């Protein structure tokens, strides 16, 4: 949750900003502690943050608009790896 809150603090930046992308990289690495998560799977996970109300609620409870921001940031991350 602490990392998610850190991401919320940089929502004013473009998803391409190095600070945002470093946090998304850490997010991806955190997922990979539990299971292998190649880029296309990770991109799908980012999309789920918008399509699955449980994920959306988690992010939106931290900051309104965060689910969309994280999803877009993950998409950018995956496209540039």
Protein Blocks (a to p, Z undefined) as FASTA:
>chain_A
ZZmmmmmmmmmpcfklmklmmmmmmmmmmmmmmoccdfklmmmmmmmmmmmmklmmmmmm
moghklmmmmmmmmmmmmmZZ
